């Protein structure tokens, strides 16, 4: 019933009718954009919250709607590809909005010669260079050189710089100030020694397995810490992150997370 109604309201188009429909949709979107900007702040927030709720409601209803055992689908399942295409289009728009915001901020820095405008100029030049190379010279040596020799080198340099900050953070974390810090330092030391040849050589003479002495090998202790101590801890952290992400998703969907949708408080 729902599928036939949608097909009746939105039949497949081709030729001139398709272009006319696209132009009409574009005109309606522009009109809605100006209407949304003209609305007062409180009304605009209500419209955004309603659209967010309706967009998330589709997947919630489709998930909980019992499926037909014969077809393993419900009346909303057929619309999932269409909704996914709409999401892809919206994602493309957000990418364009991000590029526009980037050019607006850094272009203003260059135009007004603010401190550090040289960095903004390099960023804009790199953005257009990679965009042109990717769109028009995708299979050329020029694009591969930019990606492999320039971008990858910049990534390596950035991570090499971050290594010093990681070492500084590790030094502060491993300072023995409490029982927990001591256990953290000892476990990290054992894991590192069990992963490098020098550490493995310290207990190389002990049997690998089948004996009580094999439990004293640094590589076996390291593996035990990773699998039986670190593994459950990581799963607990991931479970907590999942619950937190679910809570935040529900708050955004229901319009309760004001900071995620709006600027400031509701008047």
C-alpha positions in Angstrom: 0.0 0.0 0.0 2.7 2.5 1.0 4.9 1.5 -2.0 2.0 1.9 -4.5 1.1 5.3 -3.0 4.7 6.5 -3.3 4.9 5.2 -6.9 1.7 7.0 -7.7 2.8 10.3 -6.2 6.4 10.1 -7.6 6.3 8.1 -10.9 9.6 7.5 -12.7 10.5 10.4 -15.1 12.8 10.7 -18.1 13.7 13.2 -20.7 12.4 16.8 -20.4 10.1 15.9 -17.6 13.0 14.8 -15.4 14.9 18.0 -15.9 11.7 20.0 -15.2 11.2 18.1 -12.0 14.8 18.6 -11.0 14.5 22.4 -11.6 11.3 22.5 -9.6 12.9 20.6 -6.7 15.9 23.0 -6.8 13.6 26.0 -6.8 11.6 24.6 -3.8 14.8 23.9 -1.9 16.0 27.5 -2.5 12.7 28.8 -1.4 12.7 26.7 1.8 16.2 27.9 2.5 15.2 31.6 2.4 12.0 30.9 4.4 14.1 29.1 7.0 16.5 32.0 7.3 13.6 34.4 7.6 12.0 32.5 10.5 12.6 33.7 14.1 15.2 31.7 16.1 12.8 29.7 18.1 10.7 28.7 15.1 13.8 27.7 13.2 14.9 25.5 16.0 11.5 23.8 16.0 11.7 23.1 12.3 15.2 21.7 12.6 14.3 19.5 15.5 11.2 18.2 13.7 13.1 17.4 10.5 15.8 15.6 12.6 13.1 13.6 14.4 11.3 12.6 11.2 14.5 11.6 9.4 15.5 9.3 12.3 12.0 8.0 12.7 12.1 6.1 9.4 14.9 3.8 10.4 13.5 3.3 13.9 10.0 2.3 12.5 11.6 0.1 9.7 13.7 -1.7 12.3 10.9 -2.4 14.8 8.2 -3.1 12.2 7.7 -6.9 12.1 8.9 -8.4 8.8 6.9 -10.7 6.6 8.4 -14.2 7.1 7.9 -15.0 3.4 9.7 -11.9 2.0 11.8 -11.0 5.1 10.7 -7.4 4.7 8.1 -4.9 5.8 6.3 -2.2 4.0 9.2 0.2 4.6 12.1 -2.0 3.6 11.8 -1.1 -0.1 12.5 2.5 0.7 15.9 1.9 2.4 17.9 2.4 -0.9 16.1 5.6 -1.7 16.6 7.0 1.8 20.3 5.9 1.6 20.6 7.9 -1.6 19.1 10.9 0.0 21.6 10.6 2.8 24.5 10.5 0.3 23.2 13.6 -1.4 23.0 15.4 2.0 26.5 14.2 2.8 27.7 15.7 -0.4 26.0 19.0 0.5 27.7 19.0 3.9 31.0 18.4 2.2 30.4 21.4 -0.1 29.4 23.5 2.9 32.6 22.5 4.6 34.7 23.6 1.6 32.8 26.9 1.4 33.4 27.6 5.1 37.0 26.7 4.7 37.4 29.1 1.7 35.5 31.8 3.5 37.6 31.7 6.7 41.0 31.3 5.1 40.2 33.5 2.1 39.4 36.3 4.5 42.7 35.7 6.3 44.5 36.1 3.0 42.5 39.1 1.9 43.1 41.0 5.1 46.7 39.8 5.5 46.1 38.6 9.0 49.0 37.0 11.0 49.6 33.6 9.5 47.9 34.4 6.2 50.7 32.5 4.4 49.5 29.3 5.9 46.0 30.0 4.7 47.2 30.7 1.2 49.1 27.4 1.1 46.0 25.6 2.4 43.8 27.1 -0.3 46.4 26.4 -3.0 46.7 22.8 -1.9 43.0 22.3 -1.8 42.5 23.5 -5.4 45.6 21.6 -6.6 44.4 18.3 -5.2 40.8 18.9 -6.3 41.9 19.6 -9.9 44.3 16.7 -10.0 41.7 14.3 -8.6 38.9 15.4 -10.9 40.8 15.7 -14.2 44.1 13.8 -13.8 43.0 10.9 -11.7 45.2 8.3 -13.5 48.1 10.5 -14.2 51.6 10.5 -12.7 50.9 14.0 -11.4 48.1 12.9 -9.2 50.0 9.8 -7.9 53.0 12.0 -7.2 50.9 14.5 -5.2 49.2 11.7 -3.2 52.2 9.4 -2.7 55.1 11.9 -2.5 53.5 15.0 -1.0 50.5 14.0 1.0 52.0 10.8 2.5 55.2 12.7 3.3 53.2 15.3 5.2 51.3 12.6 7.1 54.6 10.9 8.1 56.0 14.3 9.2 52.9 15.0 11.3 52.9 11.7 13.0 56.6 11.9 13.7 56.0 15.3 15.4 53.1 13.8 17.4 55.5 11.1 18.7 57.2 13.6 20.9 53.9 14.6 22.5 53.1 10.9 23.0 56.5 10.4 24.7 55.8 13.3 27.0 52.3 12.0 27.8 53.7 8.6 28.5 56.3 10.0 30.8 53.7 11.8 32.8 51.4 8.7 32.9 54.2 6.3 34.0 55.5 8.3 36.9 55.2 6.2 40.0 52.9 8.2 42.3 50.3 5.6 43.2 49.6 1.9 43.1 47.6 2.2 39.9 50.5 4.1 38.2 53.0 1.5 39.4 50.8 -1.3 37.9 50.5 0.6 34.7 54.2 1.1 34.4 55.1 -2.5 35.2 52.5 -3.9 32.8 53.6 -1.6 30.0 57.3 -2.5 30.7 56.5 -6.2 30.5 54.5 -5.9 27.3 57.2 -3.8 25.6 60.0 -6.2 26.7 57.9 -9.2 25.4 57.5 -7.5 22.0 61.2 -6.7 21.3 64.0 -9.1 20.6 66.1 -7.9 23.5 63.3 -8.6 26.0 62.6 -12.0 24.5 66.3 -12.9 24.8 66.2 -12.4 28.5 64.0 -15.5 29.0 64.9 -17.3 25.8 66.3 -20.3 27.8 63.0 -21.1 29.4 60.6 -23.6 27.7 58.0 -22.1 25.4 55.1 -24.2 26.7 54.2 -27.4 28.5 56.0 -26.4 31.7 55.5 -24.2 34.7 58.6 -22.3 33.8 57.1 -21.3 30.4 54.8 -19.0 32.4 57.8 -16.9 33.3 58.8 -16.1 29.7 58.4 -12.5 29.0 56.7 -13.1 25.6 54.1 -15.4 27.2 53.4 -12.9 30.0 53.1 -10.1 27.4 50.6 -12.2 25.4 48.6 -13.0 28.6 48.4 -9.3 29.5 47.3 -8.4 26.1 44.7 -11.1 25.7 43.3 -11.6 29.2 43.8 -8.2 30.8 43.9 -5.6 28.0 41.3 -7.4 25.8 38.4 -7.4 28.4 39.3 -3.8 29.4 39.1 -2.7 25.8 35.7 -4.5 25.4 34.4 -2.7 28.5 35.6 0.6 27.1 34.0 0.0 23.7 30.7 -1.1 25.4 30.7 2.2 27.4 31.4 4.1 24.2 28.5 2.3 22.5 26.1 3.2 25.3 27.3 6.8 25.3 26.9 7.0 21.5 23.4 5.6 21.8 22.5 8.1 24.5 23.8 11.0 22.4 22.1 9.7 19.3 18.8 9.6 21.1 19.2 13.1 22.5 20.0 14.5 19.1 17.1 12.6 17.5 14.6 13.8 20.1 15.9 17.3 20.0 17.3 17.3 23.5 20.9 17.9 22.6 20.7 21.6 22.0 24.4 22.1 21.5 24.4 19.6 18.6 21.7 21.3 16.6 21.5 24.9 17.7 23.7 27.7 18.9 23.0 28.7 22.4 19.9 28.0 24.5 16.3 27.9 23.4 14.7 31.3 24.1 
